[in-house]
């Protein structure tokens, strides 16, 4: 199982950096937990080191909605140019 699928399956709360403060946006669903999730386009080596040092899962440059769709709804990416 990939780390992303495990995180989306196991954790009920995920902290996200770069989310909208618009309550109608999908990204506002997950806001705090034992995971630091950096949205598309966001990477931080110092944050990664700090999370690993403190046994906190770290995911960078990924959209929670797109990853959820990929692993659980088997939906293809809406924007293939954004995929890895």
Backbone bond lengths (Angstrom), bond angles and torsions (degrees), N, CA, C in turn:
res aa  C-N    CA-C-N  psi(-1)  N-CA   C-N-CA  omega(-1)  CA-C   N-CA-C  phi
1 X - - - 1.455 - - 1.527 107.63 -
2 X 1.300 116.31 135.74 1.460 119.18 178.98 1.520 110.08 -71.91
3 X 1.336 116.28 158.23 1.463 120.27 177.57 1.522 111.01 -58.35
4 X 1.319 117.37 -39.83 1.469 120.52 -177.85 1.520 110.26 -65.32
5 X 1.320 117.83 -46.08 1.468 120.23 179.36 1.525 109.90 -62.63
6 X 1.326 117.18 -40.10 1.461 121.00 178.47 1.526 110.78 -61.60
7 X 1.328 116.73 -45.84 1.467 120.86 179.91 1.522 110.22 -61.30
8 X 1.327 117.01 -47.12 1.462 120.41 -178.13 1.529 111.95 -67.02
9 X 1.331 117.71 -26.64 1.463 121.82 179.07 1.518 112.69 -83.30
10 X 1.333 116.04 -40.25 1.454 122.15 -167.81 1.529 114.40 -90.23
11 X 1.316 116.91 -41.06 1.463 119.98 -171.91 1.519 111.59 -95.49
12 X 1.313 114.88 136.45 1.461 120.31 177.47 1.519 111.22 -89.27
13 X 1.324 116.48 -22.44 1.467 121.60 -179.46 1.516 109.90 -128.64
14 X 1.331 116.33 134.59 1.463 122.76 179.77 1.518 107.47 -135.46
15 X 1.337 117.10 129.29 1.466 120.26 175.52 1.510 108.53 -79.87
16 X 1.318 116.78 136.34 1.458 120.31 -179.82 1.517 110.43 -127.56
17 X 1.319 114.73 140.92 1.461 121.92 175.22 1.522 106.91 -106.97
18 X 1.311 116.52 133.24 1.452 120.15 177.98 1.514 114.19 93.91
19 X 1.327 117.29 17.27 1.467 119.46 178.80 1.528 109.97 -81.68
20 X 1.285 114.39 157.81 1.456 121.01 175.96 1.521 109.82 -77.45
21 X 1.316 117.23 150.76 1.460 119.36 173.07 1.526 111.17 -92.55
22 X 1.318 116.27 8.72 1.461 123.07 176.77 1.534 108.35 -82.49
23 X 1.342 117.95 113.22 1.469 120.59 -175.79 1.527 114.29 -64.30
24 X 1.324 118.97 -10.72 1.462 120.73 178.43 1.528 112.10 -87.28
25 X 1.326 118.08 -7.45 1.470 122.16 -179.05 1.526 110.21 -84.33
26 X 1.320 116.59 145.26 1.473 121.71 -178.71 1.523 112.40 -63.01
27 X 1.321 117.72 -30.82 1.466 120.56 -175.18 1.525 113.43 -67.20
28 X 1.324 117.67 -15.91 1.463 119.67 -178.46 1.531 112.52 -79.30
29 X 1.341 117.12 -3.60 1.465 120.93 -178.40 1.526 111.90 -66.14
30 X 1.327 117.14 -40.73 1.470 120.30 -177.77 1.521 109.64 -111.74
31 X 1.327 117.08 127.03 1.461 118.45 -173.78 1.529 116.59 -135.89
32 X 1.411 122.39 -14.57 1.459 119.65 178.83 1.502 111.69 -153.41
33 X 1.311 127.52 150.55 1.477 127.30 170.24 1.492 115.89 167.36
34 X 1.458 116.38 -156.54 1.453 125.09 179.18 1.519 110.62 -89.43
35 X 1.334 116.81 20.78 1.461 122.24 179.84 1.527 108.04 -136.54
36 X 1.324 115.90 136.15 1.467 120.46 170.29 1.516 106.39 -105.12
37 X 1.320 116.39 115.31 1.460 122.34 -177.43 1.520 108.15 -114.78
38 X 1.312 116.71 117.94 1.463 121.84 178.02 1.524 108.06 -100.05
39 X 1.305 116.11 125.07 1.454 122.74 -175.82 1.528 112.05 -65.10
40 X 1.332 115.62 176.17 1.463 122.09 -179.37 1.528 111.59 -49.10
41 X 1.321 115.16 132.36 1.457 121.04 176.24 1.515 114.70 84.02
42 X 1.323 118.10 -1.05 1.470 120.22 -177.35 1.521 109.44 -112.47
43 X 1.343 114.52 124.73 1.467 122.20 177.56 1.515 107.45 -139.46
44 X 1.336 116.58 147.31 1.465 120.04 178.49 1.523 109.31 -154.78
45 X 1.331 116.62 106.42 1.465 121.61 -176.78 1.528 112.21 -62.79
46 X 1.335 117.27 -38.53 1.470 120.25 178.99 1.526 110.93 -65.34
47 X 1.323 116.75 -41.52 1.466 120.64 177.88 1.527 109.93 -63.68
48 X 1.328 116.21 -40.77 1.460 120.75 179.08 1.529 110.74 -60.40
49 X 1.314 116.66 -46.95 1.465 121.40 178.93 1.533 111.31 -61.22
50 X 1.324 116.04 -43.09 1.460 120.84 -179.85 1.527 111.49 -64.46
51 X 1.324 116.58 -42.27 1.463 120.28 179.77 1.528 110.34 -65.07
52 X 1.328 116.89 -44.97 1.466 120.02 -180.00 1.528 111.00 -62.68
53 X 1.324 116.40 -39.31 1.463 121.82 179.33 1.532 110.82 -62.94
54 X 1.326 117.49 -32.85 1.465 122.92 -176.91 1.529 113.01 -102.40
55 X 1.341 116.43 15.89 1.462 122.41 176.70 1.528 112.64 56.21
56 X 1.335 115.23 42.67 1.462 122.32 176.22 1.522 107.53 -112.74
57 X 1.321 117.03 130.25 1.468 119.95 179.59 1.522 109.34 -63.74
58 X 1.333 115.02 144.10 1.468 121.88 -176.44 1.526 108.87 -130.33
59 X 1.316 115.89 125.24 1.466 121.86 175.68 1.513 106.64 -129.32
60 X 1.331 116.44 133.81 1.468 120.24 -178.66 1.523 110.73 -128.34
61 X 1.332 114.02 154.36 1.459 121.75 174.13 1.530 113.41 55.76
62 X 1.322 117.29 40.12 1.464 122.23 179.00 1.522 110.07 -135.48
63 X 1.314 116.57 143.78 1.466 122.75 176.56 1.533 108.49 -95.63
64 X 1.330 116.74 124.48 1.462 119.99 -178.24 1.529 111.72 -59.17
65 X 1.309 116.47 -41.65 1.467 120.06 -178.73 1.526 110.87 -63.26
66 X 1.323 117.18 -45.71 1.458 121.01 -179.23 1.536 111.08 -65.44
67 X 1.329 116.86 -40.05 1.460 120.55 -179.93 1.531 110.81 -68.72
68 X 1.320 116.93 -40.70 1.468 120.68 177.28 1.531 109.83 -60.81
69 X 1.321 116.26 -46.55 1.464 120.06 179.42 1.525 111.10 -60.24
70 X 1.328 116.41 -41.93 1.463 121.08 -177.85 1.526 111.48 -63.44
71 X 1.324 117.84 -45.57 1.458 121.25 -174.05 1.526 114.79 -86.54
72 X 1.317 117.89 -31.32 1.462 119.28 -172.03 1.522 114.23 -113.98
73 X 1.302 117.90 -28.98 1.462 120.48 -179.92 1.521 111.95 -104.63
74 X 1.331 115.75 -7.13 1.473 122.63 -178.89 1.527 111.27 54.65
75 X 1.341 115.89 36.56 1.457 122.52 178.96 1.518 107.97 -94.66
76 X 1.302 116.63 136.17 1.460 120.68 178.29 1.526 109.87 -73.49
77 X 1.316 114.91 155.89 1.464 120.72 179.47 1.531 110.19 -58.34
78 X 1.325 115.52 135.79 1.456 120.84 177.87 1.529 110.68 -72.23
79 X 1.324 115.61 -29.36 1.447 121.73 -177.89 1.532 109.04 -125.61
80 X 1.343 118.68 83.74 1.457 120.42 -174.60 1.524 113.46 -57.19
81 X 1.299 117.31 -26.28 1.473 120.62 179.93 1.529 110.52 -63.33
82 X 1.341 118.87 -21.53 1.458 122.72 -178.34 1.519 112.37 -88.38
83 X 1.317 118.63 -11.78 1.461 119.63 -177.16 1.519 110.99 -75.67
84 X 1.349 115.46 159.00 1.464 121.07 -179.37 1.507 112.16 -64.56
